[in-house]
């Protein structure tokens, strides 16, 4: 086991903690799937309103950046509001993260810096397309010593890209450089090279990788995405997407499975603790800054289906309960100090509508 510490955010890397993402684009169906594999399953879904004035959370090097959120978003959070592991905004942009050993973020330069989780919220607040996310690298960089991550991003126009940070530079796979939009826990190049000569979905699915769990999950997800995009399957795409996620799940470590419908602006998810599939729609919320933000505890014994009406007003106490429960659940493996929790909780309460 290897403990990884970076300021407020503390992560643990073990072989079973291994996320998977994919994107399906067929006949106007734009579906993004994600398994969140981790040691703690607590979480909340947050509404993040447009018109909020923000200044980035402190980093160890580099200057801060300020902005006013252009778009509302729904995000999945464990480590406090404003620091999501992923989400989608009202324009249909989805950003999700995964572990990637070998990541090397840019060295300090003239650009402003944010941490690995706030990078996700910044993109959802400010951008509607994959192209804009990529272009943001000219003014914003990630600062982290020990949290190696890469990202899969997609938009409602059907564009999708993997974003990695290797040798201090952003590395993007997109278009013809992203033949099948799947990402696990190795670089896209190394994962794709392992299967690129396999011509059929069956050959990809049957490939063996000598215990390499990341490449095996990559191959399995690629084979199923390829099959759906090339064959006339009658199964609904959302159901098929959960089938993909189930096929690459990591037992108890798969805490959440999420399916984003970018065209319909609708999100489906289930948790390890409560596997009934729930859904939430952007149209159910007021995204104006004058509205009250909402939150939903992901682990509730509710019937499957819409949870639009089950969101409650967001409060600092709600944020604290999820964050502290996550820290407690992780305590045997990682140590998040009380002062670090308090610092993250206080940050969210300083954000308000632009005056």
Residue, then its C-alpha position, 0 to 999 in steps of 0.5 A: x500500500x502507498x499513502x499519497x498526501x497533498x495538502x487538504x486532499x489525501x488519497x490511497x493507491x492500492x491495486x483494487x482502487x481502479x476507476x473506469x470511464x467511457x463515452x458512447x456516441x451513436x445516432x445522437x445518443x451521447x452517454x458517459x459512464x463512470x465507475x468510482x472505485x475507492x475505499x469510502x462510499x459516502x457522497x453527495x450530489x450538489x447543485x452548483x449555481x451560475x453567477x457565483x464569485x470564486x477564488x481558487x483554494x490555496x495551493x503550495x505554489x502559484x497564484x490564485x485565479x478568480x472567476x464567476x461561474x457561467x454555468x450551473x452543474x451537478x457534481x458528486x462530492x466526498x471531500x466537500x462542496x467545490x471539490x468534486x470527483x466529477x460531474x456535468x454542467x447544464x451545457x452537457x460538459x462532463x468531467x471525470x477523474x481517475x488515478x494515473x501513476x506516472x503523472x507529472x504536472x507542470x512546474x510552477x510558471x506564470x499561470x494560476x494554479x488549482x488543485x486536482x479536484x477544483x480543476x474539475x469544478x473550474x471546468x464545469x463552471x466556465x466551459x461548455x466544450x471539450x475544446x474550451x477545457x483544453x484551451x484553459x491549459x494556457x492560463x491554468x495549471x494543476x498543482x499537486x505533489x502526490x495525487x496523480x490523476x488523468x481525466x476523461x471529458x466529453x460535451x453535448x456536441x459529441x466531442x470527447x478527449x482524454x487529458x493527461x499530464x506527462x513530463x510536465x505537459x498536458x497530453x490530449x487524445x481526441x478525434x482520430x487519436x482516441x479510437x475508442x473513448x475508454x480510460x482506466x488507470x494507465x495512459x491512453x497510449x499504453x492501453x490502446x497499444x495493448x489492443x489496437x491490433x485486435x480487430x473485433x469486439x470479441x477479440x478485444x474482450x477475450x484478450x488476456x493481460x497477465x493480471x494487469x487489471x487496468x488493461x483488462x478493464x480497458x479491453x472489456x469496456x472497449x469491446x462493449x463500447x465498440x459492439x454497441x457502436x457497430x452492431x444493431x443492439x436493441x438494449x437501451x443505451x443507459x441499460x447497456x452502459x450500466x452493463x458495461x460498468x457492472x462488467x468492470x466493477x471491482x467488488x466492494x471497491x466500486x462505490x458508485x456507478x454513474x451514467x450521464x445522458x449529455x443530450x437529455x441533461x440527465x444523470x443516472x447513478x447507483x451506489x454499492x450500498x443502495x444499488x437501485x438506479x436513481x435519476x436526476x434531471x437538470x430541468x428540475x432545478x433553478x440554476x440562478x444565483x438567487x436560488x438556494x443550492x440543493x444537495x442529496x445524500x447518495x446513500x438513501x433507501x429510496x425507490x429507483x427512479x427520479x430523485x428530483x424532489x428528494x434534494x434538500x437545501x444545502x447547508x454547511x452541516x450537510x457538507x460537514x456530515x459527508x466530509x467527516x463521514x468520508x474521513x472517518x471511513x478512510x481513517x484506517x488507511x489515510x489521515x485527514x487532519x481536523x484542521x484540513x477538514x475545517x479549512x475545506x469546509x470554511x472555503x465553501x461557505x465564503x462563496x456567494x453571488x457576484x455583487 
